[in-house]
């Protein structure tokens, strides 16, 4: 009897999400062969300690990405940044090393709508090197297949309307930045609104339209900053958000399609105050109209869980920048015995 | 340019569900080539009128099943009865005519747990004739893929617990009968409880376990009749249900698996009183625990919608009694232009 060779995984980014993913990978029997991070507080530490396993794994965090990516990993998990413009060099580096990559980068969920040139470049590079690059996480299930599974039971769809909220403080500094956290109105206007930074909501209609075979004719976004009138503590910023500074924002993307189905996604990312909880609701309007609601989803754990469950499908997927609406839904992987 | 040949469909059973399915099929561009029913009130009527289209389709309801099934249909939609023991001859007739079949029969959703011999016989017959036989409907999405999509975002599952309720009065006499509607306690005990009629809940754990690759080690059901203390009008029975007679029942199936994941499904089917609404909730317990809830699902329309959306996948599926956890989720079909 031959033992199955475990899948070799590199983790690229050992921050808030990465540290959870270390534990999830170990629990599910993946072989963690490298952890990359350039944070001096992490470099040289054992990955088992970073992952809160309470034991060493005999593998230390390294800042030398090229060396770690040369360890013949099957896939790299990228928990780094939220925008494709920031992620392109990291995806490209994995591709050049012949390593598949799955990222929590929210825009990578379906980047063709918001960053088509970057996606095309990465797609060509991935095909050249025979690897799959993709994005996944909470959005893959709760902004994607949860809605399309309901669609599959519907006779006629007029509109699909999603709303989701999460605590910006749970996701690290990169995400806080693109939500304008701590900015005064002038800064928010200049750095977020005028810069027309694509919100995470903008990637949802394209993903859904692609899976359902719909053709988008247009998409617009509205960004709605939320300001505090009293100091609110932010662990990510390491300070209070003062009155008049943004706690984050709600972003609503509205897409129209040739087929007459509107797809609307509103994503609310703010630093929570006591009593705020995550929510995730969809209404599929038509015959019949169906509303589905997730009660206080743990978006952080669900992001990490989805990423890890997706690994075997991504390794098996066609080469290219392959978005996951084109595959069956993420499938639960059993923990290792 | 060649026009795509429309898919030819026979409807077998033109009752409550069948009449909706006539309209759904026409709206989605399927070619309805026959409607079978032996109800003398329906035989000879135009299918367009039975389907509430307000116009004739030039196709009349016929009681001659063998003749209608000889019209070279691609698939038959069977909206007849709820148990495999009742459905076997209908499935077999379709197979012998070389016609694929999809049924609203609730047990057909995953009949291997409750009727393995019948399923094996039909599986062999279907393979002999190169056709696919299956069951689908509301359960396919709301008792199946809704739960497994959530599972795909979860790191560790301890238990999956579903509860669903529907109005027995919406589904016709066959379904009312297996819920004990109108029975006094002695009758319920003898005809439902002692007969150990498999409840619809019994078919859910097997479907989920199969899709997730889990191995069931046992399954039990508890049937809990609900009695009224005042008269409740039942349109299906055409009379009041008197105090002391059953309005229906709740059935809870509990399955254990080798992998340590419990799968529990409770199905509440009663004649509704004013204020009662359908519900459909799942809790996936583990890391993390996630609860999802469907608000007042229109179970009748969702059953018909799922059946019609599933048709292309079923025609393309492997021959045999092929349960649908083995295929991707039902996919929304666009209405015809």
Interface residues (C-beta under 8 A of the other chain):
Chain A: X24 X27 X28 X138 X140 X141 X142 X145 X146 X148 X149 X150 X151 X152 X153 X154 X155 X156 X157 X211 X212 X213 X259 X287 X288 X289 X290 X291 X292 X293 X294 X295 X296 X297 X298 X301 X302 X304 X305 X306 X308 X309 X328 X329 X330 X331 X332 X334 X335
Chain B: X24 X27 X28 X138 X140 X141 X142 X145 X146 X148 X149 X150 X151 X152 X153 X154 X155 X156 X157 X211 X212 X213 X259 X287 X288 X289 X290 X291 X292 X293 X294 X295 X296 X297 X298 X301 X302 X304 X305 X306 X308 X309 X328 X329 X330 X331 X332 X334 X335
